Amino acid sequence: MKFLSLRSIPTVPWSSAKPLDFKPRVSTLFFLCFGLLIFGIGEALLIAAGAGVSPWTVFAQGISNISGWSIGVSTFAVSVAVLLLWIPLSQTPGLGTILNAVIISAAIEFSLPYLPQPELYLFKFVETVIGILLVGLGSGLYLIANLGPGPRDGLMTGLQRVTDLPVAWVRTGIELIAVVCGWFLGGVVGLGTLLFALGIGPAVSLGLYLVSRFFHDND
Protein backbone atom coordinates (compact mmCIF):
# COMPACT_ATOMS: atom_id res chain seq x y z
CA MET A 1 0.00 0.00 0.00
CA LYS A 2 3.05 2.23 -0.38
CA PHE A 3 1.37 4.04 -3.28
CA LEU A 4 -1.19 5.60 -0.91
CA SER A 5 1.56 7.72 0.67
CA LEU A 6 2.64 9.28 -2.65
CA ARG A 7 2.94 13.04 -2.10
CA SER A 8 3.89 14.40 -5.52
CA ILE A 9 3.63 13.72 -9.24
CA PRO A 10 6.66 11.56 -10.10
CA THR A 11 8.94 12.23 -13.06
CA VAL A 12 10.38 9.68 -15.48
CA PRO A 13 12.80 10.00 -18.43
CA TRP A 14 10.03 11.06 -20.83
CA SER A 15 8.41 13.66 -18.51
CA SER A 16 8.41 17.20 -19.86
CA ALA A 17 10.59 19.70 -18.01
CA LYS A 18 7.71 22.21 -17.96
CA PRO A 19 3.95 22.17 -18.70
CA LEU A 20 4.14 25.06 -21.19
CA ASP A 21 6.09 23.10 -23.78
CA PHE A 22 4.43 23.28 -27.19
CA LYS A 23 7.22 21.30 -28.88
CA PRO A 24 7.42 18.25 -26.60
CA ARG A 25 9.39 15.12 -27.35
CA VAL A 26 7.56 12.47 -29.34
CA SER A 27 7.70 10.04 -26.40
CA THR A 28 6.20 12.63 -24.04
CA LEU A 29 3.37 13.44 -26.44
CA PHE A 30 2.73 9.74 -27.05
CA PHE A 31 2.33 8.90 -23.37
CA LEU A 32 0.21 12.00 -22.80
CA CYS A 33 -2.20 10.97 -25.56
CA PHE A 34 -2.12 7.28 -24.62
CA GLY A 35 -2.89 8.13 -21.01
CA LEU A 36 -5.80 10.36 -22.01
CA LEU A 37 -7.12 7.60 -24.29
CA ILE A 38 -7.10 5.10 -21.41
CA PHE A 39 -8.70 7.77 -19.19
CA GLY A 40 -11.48 8.26 -21.74
CA ILE A 41 -12.18 4.53 -22.08
CA GLY A 42 -12.38 4.32 -18.29
CA GLU A 43 -14.89 7.18 -18.28
CA ALA A 44 -16.90 5.39 -20.98
CA LEU A 45 -16.99 2.23 -18.85
CA LEU A 46 -18.35 4.27 -15.94
CA ILE A 47 -21.08 5.66 -18.18
CA ALA A 48 -21.91 2.24 -19.65
CA ALA A 49 -22.13 0.67 -16.20
CA GLY A 50 -25.01 3.02 -15.37
CA ALA A 51 -24.42 2.77 -11.62
CA GLY A 52 -24.40 6.50 -10.99
CA VAL A 53 -22.87 9.65 -12.43
CA SER A 54 -19.52 11.11 -11.37
CA PRO A 55 -19.27 13.36 -8.28
CA TRP A 56 -18.74 16.45 -10.42
CA THR A 57 -21.83 15.64 -12.50
CA VAL A 58 -23.81 15.38 -9.24
CA PHE A 59 -22.48 18.82 -8.34
CA ALA A 60 -23.45 20.15 -11.78
CA GLN A 61 -26.94 18.67 -11.31
CA GLY A 62 -27.22 20.55 -8.04
CA ILE A 63 -26.13 23.80 -9.66
CA SER A 64 -28.68 23.18 -12.40
CA ASN A 65 -31.42 22.66 -9.81
CA ILE A 66 -30.85 25.98 -8.04
CA SER A 67 -29.96 28.09 -11.09
CA GLY A 68 -32.32 26.80 -13.74
CA TRP A 69 -29.41 26.33 -16.14
CA SER A 70 -29.14 23.21 -18.29
CA ILE A 71 -26.83 20.44 -17.11
CA GLY A 72 -24.44 21.30 -19.95
CA VAL A 73 -24.21 24.97 -18.97
CA SER A 74 -23.86 24.01 -15.31
CA THR A 75 -21.03 21.60 -16.13
CA PHE A 76 -19.26 24.33 -18.09
CA ALA A 77 -19.72 26.81 -15.24
CA VAL A 78 -18.25 24.34 -12.75
CA SER A 79 -15.25 23.73 -15.03
CA VAL A 80 -14.62 27.48 -15.34
CA ALA A 81 -14.88 27.89 -11.55
CA VAL A 82 -12.37 25.08 -11.03
CA LEU A 83 -9.98 26.69 -13.51
CA LEU A 84 -10.25 30.00 -11.63
CA LEU A 85 -9.13 28.15 -8.50
CA TRP A 86 -5.89 27.42 -10.36
CA ILE A 87 -4.87 31.08 -9.98
CA PRO A 88 -4.22 31.13 -6.22
CA LEU A 89 -2.72 27.63 -6.52
CA SER A 90 -0.25 28.85 -9.19
CA GLN A 91 -1.17 26.03 -11.55
CA THR A 92 0.17 26.20 -15.11
CA PRO A 93 -1.88 24.95 -18.08
CA GLY A 94 -0.30 23.35 -21.10
CA LEU A 95 -0.92 21.24 -24.17
CA GLY A 96 -2.30 18.49 -21.96
CA THR A 97 -4.96 20.85 -20.61
CA ILE A 98 -6.31 21.29 -24.14
CA LEU A 99 -5.90 17.68 -25.27
CA ASN A 100 -7.56 16.52 -22.05
CA ALA A 101 -10.98 17.64 -23.25
CA VAL A 102 -10.44 16.63 -26.89
CA ILE A 103 -9.06 13.11 -26.46
CA ILE A 104 -11.19 12.05 -23.50
CA SER A 105 -14.37 13.23 -25.26
CA ALA A 106 -13.39 11.41 -28.47
CA ALA A 107 -12.52 8.22 -26.57
CA ILE A 108 -15.91 8.24 -24.84
CA GLU A 109 -17.73 8.96 -28.10
CA PHE A 110 -16.12 6.14 -30.07
CA SER A 111 -15.84 3.44 -27.38
CA LEU A 112 -19.20 3.78 -25.63
CA PRO A 113 -21.29 2.04 -28.35
CA TYR A 114 -19.13 -1.09 -28.03
CA LEU A 115 -19.17 -1.42 -24.25
CA PRO A 116 -21.57 -3.70 -22.33
CA GLN A 117 -24.40 -2.08 -20.41
CA PRO A 118 -25.20 -4.66 -17.71
CA GLU A 119 -28.53 -5.03 -15.96
CA LEU A 120 -27.34 -6.93 -12.88
CA TYR A 121 -25.81 -4.82 -10.10
CA LEU A 122 -22.90 -7.24 -9.70
CA PHE A 123 -21.79 -6.60 -13.27
CA LYS A 124 -22.46 -2.88 -12.91
CA PHE A 125 -20.15 -2.94 -9.88
CA VAL A 126 -17.41 -4.83 -11.76
CA GLU A 127 -17.59 -2.51 -14.77
CA THR A 128 -17.50 0.54 -12.51
CA VAL A 129 -14.41 -0.72 -10.66
CA ILE A 130 -12.62 -1.47 -13.95
CA GLY A 131 -13.52 2.01 -15.18
CA ILE A 132 -12.13 3.63 -12.03
CA LEU A 133 -8.88 1.67 -12.34
CA LEU A 134 -8.49 2.68 -15.99
CA VAL A 135 -9.10 6.34 -15.15
CA GLY A 136 -6.43 6.01 -12.47
CA LEU A 137 -3.91 4.40 -14.83
CA GLY A 138 -4.65 6.92 -17.58
CA SER A 139 -4.24 9.75 -15.08
CA GLY A 140 -0.89 8.35 -14.01
CA LEU A 141 0.41 8.31 -17.58
CA TYR A 142 -0.80 11.73 -18.65
CA LEU A 143 0.04 13.56 -15.41
CA ILE A 144 3.59 12.17 -15.39
CA ALA A 145 4.00 13.50 -18.95
CA ASN A 146 3.82 16.94 -17.25
CA LEU A 147 2.30 18.80 -20.18
CA GLY A 148 -0.51 20.33 -18.14
CA PRO A 149 -3.42 18.72 -16.25
CA GLY A 150 -7.13 18.91 -16.88
CA PRO A 151 -9.22 21.27 -14.72
CA ARG A 152 -9.99 18.88 -11.85
CA ASP A 153 -6.61 17.16 -11.91
CA GLY A 154 -5.00 20.60 -11.77
CA LEU A 155 -7.04 21.38 -8.67
CA MET A 156 -5.81 18.10 -7.18
CA THR A 157 -2.13 18.67 -7.94
CA GLY A 158 -2.31 22.29 -6.81
CA LEU A 159 -3.93 21.46 -3.48
CA GLN A 160 -1.53 18.56 -2.97
CA ARG A 161 1.45 20.86 -3.43
CA VAL A 162 0.03 23.45 -1.02
CA THR A 163 -1.04 20.99 1.68
CA ASP A 164 1.70 18.36 1.18
CA LEU A 165 -0.89 15.66 1.84
CA PRO A 166 -0.84 12.36 -0.09
CA VAL A 167 -2.32 12.55 -3.59
CA ALA A 168 -4.93 9.89 -2.72
CA TRP A 169 -6.17 11.88 0.28
CA VAL A 170 -6.41 15.14 -1.63
CA ARG A 171 -8.28 13.63 -4.58
CA THR A 172 -10.68 11.71 -2.34
CA GLY A 173 -11.38 14.86 -0.33
CA ILE A 174 -12.13 16.87 -3.48
CA GLU A 175 -14.52 14.23 -4.83
CA LEU A 176 -16.34 13.83 -1.51
CA ILE A 177 -16.83 17.59 -1.23
CA ALA A 178 -18.26 17.66 -4.77
CA VAL A 179 -20.64 14.78 -3.94
CA VAL A 180 -21.84 16.25 -0.66
CA CYS A 181 -22.38 19.73 -2.12
CA GLY A 182 -24.16 18.31 -5.16
CA TRP A 183 -26.37 16.08 -3.01
CA PHE A 184 -27.37 18.98 -0.75
CA LEU A 185 -28.30 20.96 -3.87
CA GLY A 186 -30.49 18.13 -5.16
CA GLY A 187 -28.09 16.10 -7.30
CA VAL A 188 -28.64 12.35 -7.64
CA VAL A 189 -26.07 10.07 -5.98
CA GLY A 190 -25.75 6.43 -7.05
CA LEU A 191 -23.59 3.47 -6.07
CA GLY A 192 -21.15 4.28 -8.86
CA THR A 193 -20.91 7.86 -7.61
CA LEU A 194 -19.79 6.71 -4.17
CA LEU A 195 -17.42 4.10 -5.59
CA PHE A 196 -15.81 6.76 -7.76
CA ALA A 197 -15.57 9.32 -4.95
CA LEU A 198 -13.90 6.84 -2.61
CA GLY A 199 -11.88 4.94 -5.21
CA ILE A 200 -10.50 7.48 -7.66
CA GLY A 201 -7.96 8.96 -5.23
CA PRO A 202 -6.27 5.61 -4.52
CA ALA A 203 -6.62 4.65 -8.21
CA VAL A 204 -4.83 7.80 -9.42
CA SER A 205 -2.14 7.35 -6.79
CA LEU A 206 -1.72 3.71 -7.84
CA GLY A 207 -1.48 4.74 -11.50
CA LEU A 208 1.21 7.30 -10.71
CA TYR A 209 3.12 4.77 -8.62
CA LEU A 210 2.98 1.95 -11.21
CA VAL A 211 3.98 4.18 -14.12
CA SER A 212 6.89 5.72 -12.23
CA ARG A 213 8.14 2.33 -11.00
CA PHE A 214 7.87 0.71 -14.43
CA PHE A 215 9.74 3.40 -16.33
CA HIS A 216 12.37 3.95 -13.67
CA ASP A 217 12.97 0.22 -13.43
CA ASN A 218 13.29 0.00 -17.21
CA ASP A 219 15.32 3.18 -17.72
LINDACOR-V130633 format. One record per residue. N is the residue number from 0. RES is the residue in one small letter. PSI is psi in whole degrees, -180 to 180 (* if undefined). Layout:
[[N	RES	PSI] [N	RES	PSI]]
This chain:
[[0	m	18] [1	k	-31] [2	f	-26] [3	l	-17] [4	s	5] [5	l	127] [6	r	12] [7	s	167] [8	i	118] [9	p	164] [10	t	148] [11	v	175] [12	p	-30] [13	w	6] [14	s	142] [15	s	148] [16	a	-25] [17	k	149] [18	p	-39] [19	l	66] [20	d	103] [21	f	7] [22	k	62] [23	p	163] [24	r	154] [25	v	-42] [26	s	-40] [27	t	-46] [28	l	-39] [29	f	-50] [30	f	-31] [31	l	-53] [32	c	-40] [33	f	-42] [34	g	-43] [35	l	-33] [36	l	-47] [37	i	-42] [38	f	-48] [39	g	-40] [40	i	-39] [41	g	-43] [42	e	-40] [43	a	-39] [44	l	-40] [45	l	-39] [46	i	-46] [47	a	-34] [48	a	-33] [49	g	30] [50	a	4] [51	g	146] [52	v	169] [53	s	159] [54	p	-40] [55	w	-28] [56	t	-37] [57	v	-43] [58	f	-43] [59	a	-37] [60	q	-43] [61	g	-44] [62	i	-41] [63	s	-40] [64	n	-41] [65	i	-18] [66	s	-24] [67	g	0] [68	w	160] [69	s	164] [70	i	-33] [71	g	-46] [72	v	-40] [73	s	-41] [74	t	-42] [75	f	-43] [76	a	-40] [77	v	-42] [78	s	-42] [79	v	-43] [80	a	-40] [81	v	-41] [82	l	-37] [83	l	-29] [84	l	-16] [85	w	-30] [86	i	-55] [87	p	-19] [88	l	-2] [89	s	41] [90	q	142] [91	t	124] [92	p	171] [93	g	-165] [94	l	-37] [95	g	-30] [96	t	-38] [97	i	-49] [98	l	-24] [99	n	-52] [100	a	-41] [101	v	-53] [102	i	-42] [103	i	-43] [104	s	-44] [105	a	-41] [106	a	-42] [107	i	-46] [108	e	-45] [109	f	-25] [110	s	-29] [111	l	-43] [112	p	-20] [113	y	0] [114	l	144] [115	p	146] [116	q	84] [117	p	154] [118	e	-37] [119	l	140] [120	y	-29] [121	l	-46] [122	f	-34] [123	k	-43] [124	f	-48] [125	v	-46] [126	e	-37] [127	t	-45] [128	v	-43] [129	i	-42] [130	g	-43] [131	i	-43] [132	l	-39] [133	l	-40] [134	v	-40] [135	g	-45] [136	l	-45] [137	g	-39] [138	s	-42] [139	g	-45] [140	l	-50] [141	y	-32] [142	l	-37] [143	i	-26] [144	a	-27] [145	n	44] [146	l	21] [147	g	130] [148	p	168] [149	g	174] [150	p	-52] [151	r	-36] [152	d	-33] [153	g	-37] [154	l	-41] [155	m	-51] [156	t	-35] [157	g	-46] [158	l	-35] [159	q	-42] [160	r	-39] [161	v	-41] [162	t	-23] [163	d	27] [164	l	160] [165	p	145] [166	v	-45] [167	a	-42] [168	w	-45] [169	v	-48] [170	r	-42] [171	t	-42] [172	g	-44] [173	i	-47] [174	e	-40] [175	l	-38] [176	i	-43] [177	a	-43] [178	v	-49] [179	v	-45] [180	c	-45] [181	g	-41] [182	w	-42] [183	f	-29] [184	l	2] [185	g	8] [186	g	157] [187	v	123] [188	v	128] [189	g	179] [190	l	-43] [191	g	-33] [192	t	-47] [193	l	-40] [194	l	-43] [195	f	-46] [196	a	-40] [197	l	-24] [198	g	-23] [199	i	-34] [200	g	-56] [201	p	-36] [202	a	-43] [203	v	-44] [204	s	-40] [205	l	-43] [206	g	-45] [207	l	-43] [208	y	-47] [209	l	-44] [210	v	-45] [211	s	-41] [212	r	-43] [213	f	-47] [214	f	-27] [215	h	-40] [216	d	-23] [217	n	14] [218	d	*]]
